[in-house]
Amino acid sequence: MKHIYERTAKYTKLGSLLTLVIYMALVIIFKDIMWKDFETHTMIGFTVFMLLGTSYFFQQAAEKLPDEKKIDSEYYSVDFPVNELNFQNDVSLIPQSYLVSHTGERLYTITPTENHPFIRKLSAFAIFKSGLFFPITYDLKTMDGKLVSRFTIRNKFKFMEMSLYDHTKTHISTVIMPIVSVKNRAIIYDANNEKMHQMKAKSTYGDIDINSFEGKRLATYRFGMFPYATHPAFEAQAMNTHVSLAHDLSQIEKLTFTALFYCWTANQ
């Protein structure tokens, strides 16, 4: 994910310059008060220095990474032929996440739908991105912009409800999650409101194994360290999410698990 390093370097540098400009303006405007405040000068100077240093660090790291490979959009299509993926959040005001390969290539993107521009802008604030005051809809798309699925999160105050739709906008499943729980929990229903799966995290850190009612392993979710955590593409973020899906899952199950795991990941 070379572009995340580059964007982090860019935003950090802009932050340092903006901090310096604002502070200099305040010193000029309130020079009688602030000119001799050496403690504040030192603190701001240290902050700017750290931001510039961080920007340099990430820019150097980006230059060491190879250019991202071009993804075959005919293979990574609306059919969603993935069995193993990693979540990675982009550096952006509007929430933007990618489903990436084990080497960091972006396969799919998840972001608030552009069909609701007002709510999309509100999603920049954490309080809105879980559907607290307004239902919020996210689009899972291919890297060339084709819709794979869409899911809407609603906060019902007693529980969270997530409705999932396929690329034809047909309702395919519903997920119910408790509002308050020490460990992530969820119940998945199909389009006919028949219970499909029930799951609970193994630990408060988010390790989750999803099993069928017969005990067969369907999916695993690991938050934190995962098999590819030492790859340079994942070192930009301290914590990552790795998902493994069973090979014989239906597309509905794959899309539902992915949306559910995104919901948990986005709120970590």
N, C-alpha and C positions, 0 to 999 in steps of 0.2 A: 504494500500500500504506500508506494512512494509519494503519491500526491498528498497523503495525510501529513507526512513529515513536512512537505513543502508548504502546505496550507498552515500548519502549526507555526512554522518559522515566520511566515508572512504575517499572521495575526498577532503573534507575539511581538514582532518588530513594530507593527503599527500601534500596538498597545503601549509600548515603551515611548514611542515618539509622541503619541497623544498625551500620555501622562506628563511628559516633559513640557510640552507646549502649554497645557492647562496650568501647570504649576508656575511656569514663568509668567503667564498672564496674571495669575493671582498675586505673585510677588510684585509685579509692576503696579497693579491696582491697589493693593494693600501694603505698599512698601514700608509705611511707617510701623506696621505691626509685624510683618513677616521678614523684613530685610535682615534683622538680627537674630532670627529664630534658627540657629545653627543646627539644632536637633532635628527639626523638620527637614532642613536642607540635606542633612546626612541620610535620613530615612528615605526621602524621595530619590536621592542619588543612588542609594543602594538598590532600591526597587528597579530603577531604570537600568542599572548595570546588570542585575539578575535577569531582567526580561531580554535585554540584548544578548546576554550570554546564552540564554535558553534558545533564542532565535538562531544564533550561530551554531549551537549544538545540533539542532534539528535540521538545519540546512546542510551541515556537513554529513549527517546521517543519511539524508535524502540522496546526496550525491554518490554515496557508496552503494546504494541500491540499484539494481538493473532496471531499465525501463519496463513498465508493465506490459505483459504479453496481450495481444489482441484476442479477445474471447470469441469463440465460434458461436454467434447468435443463433445459428440454425440448430445447434445442439442444446445450448442453454436457452431454451425457448419456453413458451407457455406450458409445455408438457412437464416442466420442472423435474428433469431427470437427475436429481441430486440425492445422494445418500449420506453425504458428510459435508458439513459446512461450518464456517466460523462467522460469528457476528462481529462487525467492527463499525464503530460510530465515526462519522465524519466530523470535521471541524466546521460547524455551521450553526447559525442562529436558529434556523428552522431544522427540526430533527431530521437527520439523514443518516441512515444506516445501510451497510452493504453486507450481503452474503458473499463471502470470499472463499477462495480455494485455500489449500494448505500452504501455498506459496504466496498468498496475498492478492491474487488477481480477483478483481471484482466480477461476480457472476450475475448478481441481481441487486436491486436497490429497493429500500423501503422508506417511504416518506409520506407525510400527510398529503392527502389528495389535493390536486390543484382545482378540483371541481368546487371546493368550498374555500375560496381565497381568504375570507375573513377569519374562519376558524384555523386555517393553515398558519396565518400570521400569529394568532394567539398561541399556537403550539410552541412558540419560542419561549413561553413561560411554563415552567415545570408543572404548575398547578392545573394547566389546561390539557396537557398531553395525555392524561389518563381518563379524559371524558368526564371530569367532575361536574362542570356546569353545562357543557354542550357535548353531545356525542361527537366523537372525533373519528374520522375515517382515514385509514392508511392504505396506500397502494403498493403492492409488490409488483415490480416491473422488471423486464429484461433490461440489459444495459443499452439497448437501442430504443427503449421507451414503450415496449408492448406490455399491456396489462396481463399479469399472470393471475392475480387474485386481489381481492379487496376485503378488508375487515374493519368493522365499526365497533368501537369500544364505548360502552355506556356505563356510567356510575349510577347504580340504582340505590345508593346509600346503604342498603342492606347487603348488596353483593355487586360484583362487577360482571357485566355481560358483554361477550364479544361475539358478534355475528359475522360469519365468514361467507364470502361469495367467490365464485370462480371467475374466469376471464369473460364469461358471457353474462356476468352479474346475477347468476342464479344462486340462491341461498343453498349452501351445502352443509353447514354445521353451526352449532352454537356452543360456546364455552362459558361456564359459570364459575366465578372465582370469588372467594370471601374477601371482604374489604380489609378486615384485620385478621392477620394470621402470622404466627411466628415463622412458619414454614410455608412456602408457596404450595398452594393446593388448587385443584381444578377438576371439574367434571365436564366431559365432552358429550354432546348430544348430536345426533345426525339431523338431517333436514326434517325428519318425521318425529322429532323429539324423543327418539329412542336412545337410551344411554349407550355410548360407544366405549368410553374409557373413563377411568378415574385415576387421579395421580396425586402424589404428595412428595415433597422434597425429602431427601434422606437426611439433610442437614440444613441448618439456618444459612449456610453459605450458598445453597442453591443446587447441590448435586441431586439430580433427579433421574430416576429410572422409570420408564413407562412400560408397564407389562400389560398384556391382554388378560382377560378374565381367566384364561387357561394357564397363565404364568409365562407366556412367551415374551421375550424382550422385544419391544417395538422401537424404542428410542431412548437415548441417553442425552442428558444435558449437563454440562460441566461449566461452572462459572469460576474463573480464576486461572489456574495453571492447567493447560491441556497439552496434548501430544506435540503441537507445533509451536508452543509458547516461546521457544528459544530462537525461532526463525526471525531474522531482522524485520520482516514485514509486520510483526506483531509486537515489537518492543516499544513502539510509540505510546502504547496504552498499557497501564499497569495491570489491568484486569481485562480478560477477554472471555468470550463464550464459545464453546465448541459443542456442536450437535452432531450426533450420529443417528441415522435413521435405518431401520431394517430394510433389506432389499426388496421384500415382497409387500411393502405397504402400498395402499391405494393412493392415488393422487390427492384425494380428499384428506386422508390422514396426514400425508406429508405437508400439505398446505396448512392444515389446522395446527399441527405441532409447531410448524415454523412461526405462524402468527402468534401462538401462545408463548413460545419462547422469546419472541421479539418483545411481547408485552412485558414479560418479566425482566428482560435485559434492559429495556428502555427506562425502567424505573429503578434500576440498581443504584 
